[in-house]
């Protein structure tokens, strides 16, 4: 927390929030595994039920604990912990009903031969994904930590802008999951033409949903901000910088699409390399260049660098997609 927030009330509240939220970690991780199982099976409806349950319960308890009981950030943390564990209960129930008897029996025999092979490949993929996601979260954490040092109004405004970004990302993630499922199916069948059709079928709606969010933010940024804050200073700071977030959904659409394509094809190393390239070759230089030469405020420099980072992710993965396609190597990982 000494990295994320300056000393004082903000850091103290953040530490209290984090300690409470730790209780939800096991539930959140197991729920992710179950949701991944559903997505891998081409079932996106049950993960939607799980996510909707968690978020609706979280919302209701936030209002009760924070607005009703006045528990502040501790109440928000407690609401999330309860919602995550309830979400796990829903996930386990849905999985038990959906899985065939043979699948349930195999899970009960988890120490049998079925889990004694394939660990090296699984560990290699997970290492790539862990480092890739750690890099992404390092950038997101830097955005939060840097904003926190620009004052409480900027910190609060950036938190609101991040919520708008996350709202769009949930819609775009859906197309990434769809691309992942379709691509994995065609790679498993070793059908390259069908693989390319799956990518093309995913591309148009991925860009379209990014455009829809961008247009919505362009036309209704005021009402969106009014829902999230009533503080004049925070609203003014958010309005000053919202232009960067308006274009983020459209600018990030290629990155979300290719995340699904590369993950479905098992090309996790390319996901890691392109993420590192976007962070080290674009985000850091763009931020430093903005601070040195562009005189429009440090928070503008921060959001400009973040926007370019997301554009670069899509561009670098697009280059990798073309390179692998020309070499005819999309099926290489299928027999790994």
Secondary structure in CASP SS format (residue, H / E / C, confidence):
PFRMAT SS
TARGET T0000
AUTHOR 0000-0000-0000
METHOD secondary structure of the structure
MODEL  1
X C 1.00
X C 1.00
X C 1.00
X C 1.00
X C 1.00
X C 1.00
X C 1.00
X C 1.00
X H 1.00
X H 1.00
X H 1.00
X H 1.00
X H 1.00
X H 1.00
X H 1.00
X H 1.00
X H 1.00
X H 1.00
X H 1.00
X H 1.00
X H 1.00
X H 1.00
X H 1.00
X H 1.00
X H 1.00
X H 1.00
X H 1.00
X H 1.00
X H 1.00
X H 1.00
X H 1.00
X H 1.00
X H 1.00
X H 1.00
X H 1.00
X H 1.00
X H 1.00
X H 1.00
X H 1.00
X H 1.00
X C 1.00
X C 1.00
X C 1.00
X C 1.00
X H 1.00
X H 1.00
X H 1.00
X H 1.00
X H 1.00
X H 1.00
X H 1.00
X H 1.00
X H 1.00
X H 1.00
X H 1.00
X H 1.00
X H 1.00
X H 1.00
X H 1.00
X H 1.00
X H 1.00
X H 1.00
X H 1.00
X H 1.00
X H 1.00
X H 1.00
X H 1.00
X H 1.00
X C 1.00
X C 1.00
X C 1.00
X H 1.00
X H 1.00
X H 1.00
X H 1.00
X H 1.00
X H 1.00
X H 1.00
X H 1.00
X H 1.00
X H 1.00
X H 1.00
X H 1.00
X H 1.00
X H 1.00
X H 1.00
X H 1.00
X H 1.00
X H 1.00
X H 1.00
X H 1.00
X H 1.00
X H 1.00
X H 1.00
X H 1.00
X H 1.00
X H 1.00
X H 1.00
X C 1.00
X C 1.00
X H 1.00
X H 1.00
X H 1.00
X H 1.00
X H 1.00
X H 1.00
X H 1.00
X H 1.00
X C 1.00
X C 1.00
X C 1.00
X C 1.00
X H 1.00
X H 1.00
X H 1.00
X C 1.00
X C 1.00
X C 1.00
X H 1.00
X H 1.00
X H 1.00
X H 1.00
X H 1.00
X H 1.00
X H 1.00
X H 1.00
X H 1.00
X H 1.00
X H 1.00
X H 1.00
X H 1.00
X H 1.00
X H 1.00
X H 1.00
X H 1.00
X H 1.00
X H 1.00
X H 1.00
X H 1.00
X H 1.00
X H 1.00
X H 1.00
X H 1.00
X H 1.00
X H 1.00
X H 1.00
X H 1.00
X H 1.00
X C 1.00
X C 1.00
X C 1.00
X H 1.00
X H 1.00
X H 1.00
X H 1.00
X H 1.00
X H 1.00
X H 1.00
X H 1.00
X H 1.00
X H 1.00
X H 1.00
X H 1.00
X H 1.00
X H 1.00
X H 1.00
X H 1.00
X H 1.00
X H 1.00
X H 1.00
X H 1.00
X H 1.00
X H 1.00
X H 1.00
X H 1.00
X H 1.00
X H 1.00
X H 1.00
X H 1.00
X H 1.00
X H 1.00
X H 1.00
X H 1.00
X H 1.00
X H 1.00
X H 1.00
X H 1.00
X H 1.00
X H 1.00
X C 1.00
X C 1.00
X H 1.00
X H 1.00
X H 1.00
X H 1.00
X H 1.00
X H 1.00
X H 1.00
X H 1.00
X H 1.00
X H 1.00
X H 1.00
X H 1.00
X H 1.00
X H 1.00
X H 1.00
X H 1.00
X H 1.00
X H 1.00
X H 1.00
X H 1.00
X H 1.00
X H 1.00
X H 1.00
X H 1.00
X H 1.00
X H 1.00
X H 1.00
X H 1.00
X H 1.00
X H 1.00
X H 1.00
X H 1.00
X H 1.00
X H 1.00
X H 1.00
X H 1.00
X H 1.00
X C 1.00
X C 1.00
X C 1.00
X H 1.00
X H 1.00
X H 1.00
X H 1.00
X H 1.00
X H 1.00
X H 1.00
X H 1.00
X H 1.00
X H 1.00
X H 1.00
X H 1.00
X H 1.00
X H 1.00
X H 1.00
X H 1.00
X H 1.00
X H 1.00
X H 1.00
X H 1.00
X H 1.00
X H 1.00
X H 1.00
X H 1.00
X H 1.00
X H 1.00
X H 1.00
X H 1.00
X H 1.00
X H 1.00
X H 1.00
X H 1.00
X H 1.00
X C 1.00
X C 1.00
X C 1.00
X H 1.00
X H 1.00
X H 1.00
X H 1.00
X H 1.00
X H 1.00
X H 1.00
X H 1.00
X H 1.00
X H 1.00
X H 1.00
X H 1.00
X H 1.00
X H 1.00
X H 1.00
X H 1.00
X H 1.00
X H 1.00
X H 1.00
X H 1.00
X H 1.00
X H 1.00
X H 1.00
X H 1.00
X H 1.00
X H 1.00
X C 1.00
X C 1.00
X C 1.00
X C 1.00
X H 1.00
X H 1.00
X H 1.00
X H 1.00
X H 1.00
X H 1.00
X H 1.00
X H 1.00
X H 1.00
X H 1.00
X H 1.00
X H 1.00
X H 1.00
X H 1.00
X H 1.00
X H 1.00
X H 1.00
X H 1.00
X H 1.00
X H 1.00
X H 1.00
X H 1.00
X H 1.00
X H 1.00
X H 1.00
X H 1.00
X H 1.00
X H 1.00
X H 1.00
X H 1.00
X C 1.00
X C 1.00
X C 1.00
X C 1.00
X H 1.00
X H 1.00
X H 1.00
X H 1.00
X C 1.00
END
